[in-house]
Amino acid sequence: MNTKSSIFLIVSIMTVFAIMMIPNDISAHTSQNSITVTPINEKISLQETITTMSIPKDNTLPWGSVIGAASDYVERYPVIIQFYKGEDPVHFTQVDLKGDGSYEYKFRVRSLDPDTGKFVNIFEGDYTVKIFKVIPNTNDQV
């Protein structure tokens, strides 16, 4: 590897680390949402939270996140997160709950194309985010 290539590689790595350290402002918070609870059996229910996530076209931040505050939960059941662009499914994942019932999922919104050296937006525009979590049953009718 020649000196020019080595310098370019080092600068590229340093740039990626610098970008990763920038605080992120793209997230889907569950403070403005629609919540539906469906009983599964006499002990547990499925809570579905629907919220929106908007990522501007001129975004320069590399990461986005889906964050849920501590609340009721049932141990050993992960949170399922689904991203939709209109009616089309885009990305599905599952994350474990922390000990206090909160969760956080970080994902790439923007990435550096190693072939061209240009940034590519992975997510852009408005998305519907569906979050599924198992909670203790609160319905006495089941």
C-alpha positions as a Markdown table, in Angstrom:
| # | Residue | x | y | z |
|---|---|---|---|---|
| 1 | Met | 0.0 | 0.0 | 0.0 |
| 2 | Asn | 1.5 | 3.4 | -1.0 |
| 3 | Thr | 1.6 | 6.4 | 1.2 |
| 4 | Lys | -1.2 | 8.2 | -0.6 |
| 5 | Ser | -3.6 | 5.2 | -0.1 |
| 6 | Ser | -2.5 | 4.9 | 3.6 |
| 7 | Ile | -3.3 | 8.5 | 4.3 |
| 8 | Phe | -6.6 | 8.3 | 2.5 |
| 9 | Leu | -7.5 | 5.2 | 4.5 |
| 10 | Ile | -6.6 | 6.8 | 7.8 |
| 11 | Val | -8.5 | 10.0 | 7.0 |
| 12 | Ser | -11.5 | 8.0 | 6.0 |
| 13 | Ile | -11.5 | 6.0 | 9.2 |
| 14 | Met | -11.1 | 9.2 | 11.3 |
| 15 | Thr | -14.0 | 10.8 | 9.4 |
| 16 | Val | -16.3 | 7.8 | 10.1 |
| 17 | Phe | -15.4 | 7.9 | 13.8 |
| 18 | Ala | -16.0 | 11.6 | 13.9 |
| 19 | Ile | -19.4 | 11.2 | 12.3 |
| 20 | Met | -20.4 | 8.4 | 14.7 |
| 21 | Met | -19.7 | 10.7 | 17.6 |
| 22 | Ile | -22.1 | 13.4 | 16.5 |
| 23 | Pro | -25.3 | 13.4 | 18.6 |
| 24 | Asn | -28.4 | 12.1 | 16.7 |
| 25 | Asp | -31.6 | 14.1 | 16.2 |
| 26 | Ile | -33.5 | 11.6 | 14.1 |
| 27 | Ser | -35.8 | 9.4 | 16.2 |
| 28 | Ala | -39.2 | 8.0 | 16.6 |
| 29 | His | -40.4 | 8.8 | 20.1 |
| 30 | Thr | -43.5 | 7.2 | 21.4 |
| 31 | Ser | -44.9 | 10.4 | 22.9 |
| 32 | Gln | -47.2 | 11.2 | 20.0 |
| 33 | Asn | -48.7 | 7.9 | 19.0 |
| 34 | Ser | -51.7 | 5.6 | 18.7 |
| 35 | Ile | -51.8 | 2.7 | 21.2 |
| 36 | Thr | -53.9 | -0.4 | 21.0 |
| 37 | Val | -53.9 | -3.2 | 23.5 |
| 38 | Thr | -55.1 | -6.7 | 22.5 |
| 39 | Pro | -55.4 | -9.5 | 25.1 |
| 40 | Ile | -53.5 | -12.7 | 24.3 |
| 41 | Asn | -54.7 | -14.7 | 27.3 |
| 42 | Glu | -55.7 | -14.2 | 30.9 |
| 43 | Lys | -52.1 | -13.1 | 31.9 |
| 44 | Ile | -50.7 | -11.1 | 29.0 |
| 45 | Ser | -51.7 | -8.6 | 26.3 |
| 46 | Leu | -50.0 | -7.3 | 23.2 |
| 47 | Gln | -49.5 | -3.5 | 23.1 |
| 48 | Glu | -49.2 | -2.0 | 19.6 |
| 49 | Thr | -47.9 | 1.5 | 19.4 |
| 50 | Ile | -48.0 | 3.4 | 16.0 |
| 51 | Thr | -46.0 | 6.5 | 15.6 |
| 52 | Thr | -44.4 | 8.4 | 12.7 |
| 53 | Met | -40.7 | 9.1 | 11.9 |
| 54 | Ser | -39.7 | 11.9 | 9.5 |
| 55 | Ile | -36.2 | 12.1 | 8.1 |
| 56 | Pro | -35.5 | 15.3 | 6.1 |
| 57 | Lys | -34.0 | 15.1 | 2.6 |
| 58 | Asp | -31.1 | 17.3 | 3.7 |
| 59 | Asn | -30.2 | 15.1 | 6.7 |
| 60 | Thr | -26.5 | 14.9 | 7.6 |
| 61 | Leu | -26.7 | 12.7 | 10.7 |
| 62 | Pro | -25.7 | 9.0 | 10.3 |
| 63 | Trp | -28.0 | 7.4 | 13.0 |
| 64 | Gly | -31.6 | 7.2 | 13.9 |
| 65 | Ser | -33.3 | 5.6 | 16.9 |
| 66 | Val | -36.5 | 4.3 | 18.3 |
| 67 | Ile | -36.8 | 4.9 | 22.0 |
| 68 | Gly | -39.4 | 3.6 | 24.5 |
| 69 | Ala | -39.6 | 4.8 | 28.1 |
| 70 | Ala | -39.8 | 2.5 | 31.1 |
| 71 | Ser | -43.3 | 1.1 | 31.5 |
| 72 | Asp | -45.2 | -2.2 | 32.1 |
| 73 | Tyr | -43.7 | -5.2 | 30.5 |
| 74 | Val | -43.4 | -8.9 | 30.7 |
| 75 | Glu | -39.9 | -10.4 | 31.0 |
| 76 | Arg | -38.5 | -12.6 | 28.2 |
| 77 | Tyr | -40.6 | -11.0 | 25.5 |
| 78 | Pro | -38.7 | -8.8 | 23.0 |
| 79 | Val | -40.0 | -5.6 | 21.5 |
| 80 | Ile | -40.8 | -5.9 | 17.7 |
| 81 | Ile | -40.2 | -2.8 | 15.7 |
| 82 | Gln | -41.5 | -2.5 | 12.1 |
| 83 | Phe | -40.8 | 0.4 | 9.7 |
| 84 | Tyr | -43.2 | 1.1 | 6.8 |
| 85 | Lys | -42.9 | 3.6 | 3.9 |
| 86 | Gly | -46.6 | 4.1 | 3.1 |
| 87 | Glu | -47.9 | 0.5 | 3.0 |
| 88 | Asp | -44.6 | -1.1 | 2.0 |
| 89 | Pro | -42.5 | -2.8 | 4.7 |
| 90 | Val | -39.0 | -1.4 | 4.9 |
| 91 | His | -37.2 | -2.8 | 7.9 |
| 92 | Phe | -38.2 | -5.1 | 10.8 |
| 93 | Thr | -36.2 | -5.8 | 14.0 |
| 94 | Gln | -36.5 | -7.0 | 17.6 |
| 95 | Val | -34.8 | -5.6 | 20.7 |
| 96 | Asp | -34.6 | -6.8 | 24.2 |
| 97 | Leu | -36.1 | -4.7 | 27.0 |
| 98 | Lys | -33.8 | -3.3 | 29.6 |
| 99 | Gly | -34.4 | -4.1 | 33.3 |
| 100 | Asp | -36.6 | -1.1 | 33.8 |
| 101 | Gly | -38.8 | -1.8 | 30.8 |
| 102 | Ser | -37.2 | 0.8 | 28.4 |
| 103 | Tyr | -35.8 | 0.0 | 25.0 |
| 104 | Glu | -33.7 | 1.7 | 22.3 |
| 105 | Tyr | -33.0 | 0.7 | 18.8 |
| 106 | Lys | -30.3 | 2.5 | 16.8 |
| 107 | Phe | -30.0 | 2.2 | 13.0 |
| 108 | Arg | -28.1 | 3.7 | 10.1 |
| 109 | Val | -30.0 | 6.5 | 8.3 |
| 110 | Arg | -27.0 | 7.6 | 6.2 |
| 111 | Ser | -23.9 | 5.8 | 5.1 |
| 112 | Leu | -20.7 | 6.3 | 3.2 |
| 113 | Asp | -20.5 | 4.4 | -0.1 |
| 114 | Pro | -16.9 | 3.0 | -0.1 |
| 115 | Asp | -16.9 | 2.8 | -3.9 |
| 116 | Thr | -17.8 | 6.4 | -4.6 |
| 117 | Gly | -16.8 | 8.1 | -1.4 |
| 118 | Lys | -20.3 | 9.8 | -1.3 |
| 119 | Phe | -22.9 | 9.7 | 1.4 |
| 120 | Val | -26.1 | 7.7 | 0.7 |
| 121 | Asn | -29.4 | 8.2 | 2.5 |
| 122 | Ile | -30.7 | 4.8 | 3.6 |
| 123 | Phe | -33.9 | 6.3 | 5.1 |
| 124 | Glu | -35.5 | 9.5 | 3.8 |
| 125 | Gly | -39.0 | 11.0 | 4.2 |
| 126 | Asp | -41.9 | 9.9 | 6.3 |
| 127 | Tyr | -42.3 | 6.4 | 7.8 |
| 128 | Thr | -44.9 | 4.7 | 10.0 |
| 129 | Val | -43.3 | 2.8 | 12.9 |
| 130 | Lys | -45.2 | 0.0 | 14.6 |
| 131 | Ile | -43.9 | -1.1 | 18.0 |
| 132 | Phe | -45.2 | -4.3 | 19.6 |
| 133 | Lys | -44.6 | -5.1 | 23.2 |
| 134 | Val | -46.0 | -7.8 | 25.6 |
| 135 | Ile | -47.5 | -6.3 | 28.7 |
| 136 | Pro | -49.4 | -7.7 | 31.8 |
| 137 | Asn | -53.1 | -8.2 | 31.0 |
| 138 | Thr | -55.2 | -5.4 | 32.4 |
| 139 | Asn | -58.5 | -6.6 | 31.0 |
| 140 | Asp | -60.6 | -8.5 | 33.6 |
| 141 | Gln | -63.0 | -9.8 | 30.9 |
| 142 | Val | -60.5 | -12.3 | 29.4 |
